Amino acid sequence: QVQLVESGGGLVQSGGSLRLSCAASGGVFSSKTMGWYRQAPGKQRELVATITSGGHTNYADSVKGRFTISRDNAKNTVYLQMNRLKPEDMAVYYCWSWGIGGVLRDYWGQGTQVTVSS
């Protein structure tokens, strides 16, 4: 059974930094694209960043230059380093993978709350 477990969320002041982690188990991590999405209250879930098995990254325009996604295949973990956080970054952040469990579908973590105070 595939599990994606996020950690690292919390409360931070505007301009501060947080690093989110997502530990994957039960799937084939190294060969799959991983990513982060976020959902703010009353809004749709949106893509934040993705990273392919080869390390190619993609970012939402709103986070380019501030957030960095990375992965450690030896630890089956994907990270999201978030710098210069803004109040509009406040959301529940979800770890995501396409097909990590062997079925071609979305896989999601339970989410971690990021709160940014102004």
Phi, psi and omega in degrees: 000129182281136173228134172242116186241114181272153173207166175104354178289171179162197181258132180217151177282154176306133183094350182276187184228153172216153172237120177267146175234149176225113179264126182256143176216154175081006181222184180260091189288311194297335185262004187246148172289135178240162180193179176231136171239166175217155179220118176268158180304130178077005181239162177284155174294137183229151178291137174254306183197151174226158176218130181278174178298332180271001177093005177287132185246155178217139184228149168294146181302327184292343182243355181302135180086348180244326182251148176226126176260142178211169180216152175235100184293332178293333180254002183052045186227139174243144185239156170226107175273122184243116179245161179048051182295145180240159177305328180286353173277352183295125184184174166271126182258130183244135170281143185220149169214150174255111171082012184299334182269006179096346175256137183282083178205171176287142171238137186231147168277182183275346178096152176223136185278132172243121180242127181242118180268142182267000000 
